[in-house]
Amino acid sequence: MKQGLLIDMDGVIYSGEELIFGADKFINHLLAKDIPFAFMTNNSQRTSLEVVRKLKRLGITVEPKHIYTSAMATGKFLGDQSPNGTAYVLGEGGLLTSLHENGITLVDTDPEFVVLGEGRNFTLEMVQRAVDMILAGAKFITTNRDPSPKKPGWNNLGIAATTAMIEEATGRKAFVTGKPSPVMMRSARKFLGLETAETTVVGDTMETDIQGGVQMGYKTILVLSGISSKDQLGHYAFKPDLIVGSVDKIEFPLKWW
C-alpha cells in the first residue's frame, strides 16, 4: 500500500518569507524516496505556478503537481455542482484561474454563486454588490475561514473577517470549501491518488489541518513551528497521531506505514 502526505505550508514549511529550518531537507527526502505529497494551502490568491515560484525563492524545488490550493478545491466543487455555472468573485488570480479552468463563467450580474477569496483589490462597493446578489438568491461560497493574524502591519486581513461581514449583511451562512472542510480534504487526497488509509496530514493548526484530517479518518502530524502550541492541546476533543517540533524531526517510515 502506498502512503502519501498532505502538507500545510505557512507555519510548516515557511513563516512569512522565511524558510523554517530543515523544511528543505524534509521535502528533498520525500522527492528522493518518491513519496507522494502535495502542499495543501487555504490561500486562494496564488496559482499553483506562483506557489512553485515562491517555494523556489525559499530554496525548495517542486512542480505544480505538488500544489493543491483552496482555489483549486473551490473550482472543482463548483464545476461538479453546476457545470457551466456563473459566479461573481471577490478574489484574485489563483481563484479566478481555477474557476475558469472548471468551466465557471465570471459575471457582474445575476450570478448563481458569489465566491469570496483572499484579496486586497476588491472594494467595499464590490462587497455591497455581492451582498445584494446574495439577497437576490445567489449562493454564498467562501474559500476558507482563516482568521486574522491580529498583528500590526499584517498584509492579510483574514478571510474570516470579510466572510463575517457579508454573513451579517445578508443573514446567510457561507459554504466553506477550504480546510477543514471535507470538500478540500477529500479532493486533495484524490488529487494525490490516495485512499483514506494511505493519507497523512502535516500541519501547524489544530482547527484546520488536524481537525480536517481527523474528521476524514486520515493520520495527522502536528508541527509546533507555527500557530498551535503543546499547552493548547488539552482544549480539543481530538488529538494528532504524532507531535513534532518541526518537519525535520519527522522520522520515516512513519509508525503507521
N, C-alpha and C positions, 0 to 999 in steps of 0.2 A: 504494500500500500504506500503510495507516495504521500508526502507531507509537505505543507507549504505555509507561508506566513503572510498575514495582512498587517502591515506596519504603519503606524501613525508617523507623522513627520515632525511637526513642531513640538519640542519638548522630548523627542525621542532621538531624532537624527540631528536636528539643529535647534538652536534657540535664537530667534530673530534672524540675524545674518551671520551667526557663528556656528560652526560645526561642533557638536558635542563630542568630547574626547572619545576616541575609539569607534565612532559610528562608521567611519570609512572602512576600517578593518572588518567590522561586522558584515557590512554589505559585500565587501570583496570575498569574504568567506562563503557567503551564500552563492555568489556568482561562480566561484571556483568549484564548489560542490554541486552546482546545478540544482540548488534547492529553489523551488518555485516561490516567488514572493511578489507582492505589489505594495507600493506605498499607497495608503488609503487616507486621503485628506478631505476634510469638510470644506476647505476653501474652494469656492466655485469661480474665483476670478481668473485663474490661470488655465490655459490649455495644457494638455499633457506635455507638449513640446516645451512650453515655457517652464514647467516644473523641472523637466530634464535639464534645461539650461541653468536654472538656479542651483540644482544639485551639482552640476558640473563646476560652477564657480566655487562651490564649497569643497570640491575635491572628490566627488562621488560621480562615477560614470555609469549611467544606466540608460535604458531605452524607453520610448513611450509605452511599450508593452508592460513596463513595471509601474505604471502610474494609473491610479483609479481615484477620481475626484467625485465630490458630491454633484458637480455639474454633469458628469457622465451618468451617474445614477439617476439624476432627475430627467435627463434627456431620454434615457432608456425607458424609464417609468411612464413618462407622458406619451412616448411613441407607442408603447404597448397598450396603454389605456385608451388613447384616442389617436389612431393613425390619421395623419394629415390634419391634426388639430391646430388650433390657433392659441397664441399666448401674447400677453403684454408683459414685458420683462423689465424689472428693476435689477440690473446686474451688468456684468462686463464680459470680456472676451471669452473666457472658458465656458460660461453658461450659454452665451449666445451661440457659440460654435456647436456645442453639444445638442442644443435644441434643433438647430438647423440640420445637423447630421442625422437626427432621428425623425425628420420629416415634419417638424412643428414649424408652422408659419408665424413669424413675428408680426404683430399688428398693433395699431394705435387705437382701434375702436372695436367694440363688441367682441372681446376675446372669450374663448372658452375657459382659459386659465389666466390668472395673474401669478407670475413666478418671481419670487424675491431671492436674490443672492447678494453676496458682498459687493460693495462698490462705493466709490466716493464721487461719482459723476452724476448721480440722479438727484433731483431737486425735490423740495417739499411740494412743489406744484405737481411733479410726476407722481409723488406718493398720494396726493389728493385725488389725482386721476385714477390711480389704482384702487383707492377706496371706493370711488363712485362705481367703478366697474364691478367690484365685488358686491356692492349693494344692489347692483343691477342683475346679479346672478352668476358672475364669473367665479370659478373655484379658486381658492387661495392656496398656493403651494409655496413653501419656503425650503431652501436647500439645507438649512440646519438651524439649530437654536444655540449656537455657540455664544457664550456670554461675553460681555465687555471685559477686557483685562483690568479695567479700573485703575489705569496708570496714567499719570500726566504725560501728555505728548504722544500717546499711543495713536498710531495712524489708522486703527481699525475700531470703529465704534462698537462692533459686536452685533451680529445679525439678530440676536435675541431682542435687542432694544428696538430695532426697526420693525421686527415682527410684532412685538407687543403694541407698538403704536398703531399699526394697521388693524390688529385684532380689536383693540379698544374702540377704534373709529368705526368698525364695521359690525362688531358683535359676532364675528365669525372666527373660529379657531383655524389656524393654518394646518395643513397636512405637511408633515416634515419628511423629507426624502433622505437626508444625510444621517450620519451616525448620531445616535444609536438606533435609528430606525431600521427595522428588518428589510426595508426596501434596499438600502445601501449595503447592509451587512450581507444580505443574500446575493445581490448582484455582483458584489466584489468577489465573493467566493466563486461564483460561476465564471467571472472574468478570468480567474486563475485556472479554471477547470478542475476544481477540487470538490470533494464531498464534505459533508459536515464533520465527520470524524477525522478528516485529513487537515483541518484548518485550525491554525493558532493565530490569535490576535496579539499584537505587541503594541502597547500604548501607555501614555502617562496620565490618563484621566479616567477616574473611576466611573464618572457619569456618562461618558460617551463610549470610549473604546472597550473598557472592561464590561460595563453593563450590556452593551450591544453584543459582545461576544458571548457572555453568559446566557443571555436570552435566546441566542441562536444555537446553543449547545456546542460552541467552539471552546477549545482550550484558550486560556488567556495568560499573558505575562504583563505585569505592571512594572514599568521602569520608574525610578524615583528621580529622574533627571528633569522632570517637567513640573506639572501642576500638583498632582496628588502626593501626599506625604504619608509615611508609615503610621503616624499617630492619628490619622483620619480614618483608617480602615475600619475601626470599630463602629463607625457611624452607618455603615452599609450592611444590608441584609445579604449581600453576596460577597464573594472574595475571589481574587485571581488564583490561578493554579500555581503561579510562580511569581516571586517578587525579587527584582534585582536593582542595583543602584543605577546601572546604565546598560545599554545593549551590549557593550563589550564584555559584560560579565555573564552573558548567556552562554551556557556550555552545550555543545552538540555532541551526540544526538540528544534531543530533549527526552526526559524520562518517560514520556508517554508515546514516543515514537517507536 
